[in-house]
Amino acid sequence: MIAEYILRFVIGGVAVSIFAVLSDIFRPKSFAGLFGAAPSIALATLGLTVWNQGSGYAAIEGRSMIIGALAFGFYSVVTCQLIKRLHIHSLASTILAGIAWFSCAFLVAWLLLS
Amino acid sequence: MLIRVKLSRLGETQWYEYAVRFMLGGVMTILAGLIAKLFGPIAGGLFLAFPAIFPASATLVEKHERRRKEKVGLRGTQRGRDAAALDAAGATVGSFGLAAFGGVIWLVVPTNVPVAFFGATAAWVLVLRQLGGSGACRGGCASFCKKARLDRKPPLSSTGESLLRA
């Protein structure tokens, strides 16, 4: 049990770090920003999910991930607008926009998947 | 859009900034697993696309851009915020790639696991190439980019050109 979580931590950390490095080195910034929505957590988690729970379980997670990703798109738009229009600091904007992600993701998941 | 690789930018990131992202990535991967275990795969799947790392990344982008301007004696607050906002604009387009990744996993993983992972990654890269490479991220936020002018060379010709381009 503990070993599984340590493995998750290491794989997740490595995957996120790799995409963070890619995001740092690519220019222009709008292209580098694409790596901000990289499937780093998904790559780390889904492999372990298939191993532990089977492919059917992973498929359901993949379907939900589509909704989560679209909520991420909405979140990014809200973040961009908070920074540009309301001149809010980026950290505060990204945290505030989290409300948009939660509302959008759970509302759409409730409407489509419940 | 001309895509460039600037390895020199790696030197601007401090070791603890990489450590923060590593920690956040690790913690989020554990959380995604825990949420799936406690609330089922529908809720767990949503958190595979949770923007856990994005606040740290956007803050670093803003900090680096501000620091670069301050090194040459200029105030970089606005420039830093513009850079963070442009990063968010790119992530908006990137989210379509993330959705494509999830879609391929959903459809293919029950039949063939290795093909599903390979196909999902390929779909993500393809969407990135099509939308990012064609400049869709710029087109989607055209008015914003006009103001920010971060993807272009600054239209300067005076003696302060090299300073402002730094």
Interface residues (C-beta under 8 A of the other chain):
Chain A: E4 Y5 R8 F9 V10 I11 G12 G13 V14 A15 V16 S17 A20 V21 S23 D24 I25 F26 R27 P28 K29 S30 F31 A32 G33 L34 F35 G36 A37 A38 P39 S40 I41 A42 L43 A44 T45 L46 G47 L48 T49 V50 Q53 S55 G56 Y57 A58 A59 I60 E61 G62 R63 S64 M65 I66 I67 G68 A69 L70 A71 F72 G73 Y75 S76 V77 T79 C80 I83 K84 H87 H89 S90 L91 S93 T94 I95 G98 W101 A105 F106 A109 L113
Chain B: M1 L2 I3 R4 V5 K6 L7 R9 L10 E12 T13 Y18 R21 F22 M23 L24 G25 G26 V27 M28 T29 I30 A32 G33 A36 P41 I42 A43 G44 G45 L46 F47 L48 A49 F50 P51 A52 I53 F54 P55 S57 A58 T59 V61 E62 G80 R81 D82 A83 A84 A85 L86 D87 A88 A89 G90 A91 T92 V93 G94 S95 F96 G97 L98 A99 F101 G102 G103 V104 I105 W106 L107 V109 P110 V113 A116 F117 A120 T121 W124 L128 L131 G132 G133 C137 R138 C141 F144 C145 K147 A148 L150 D151
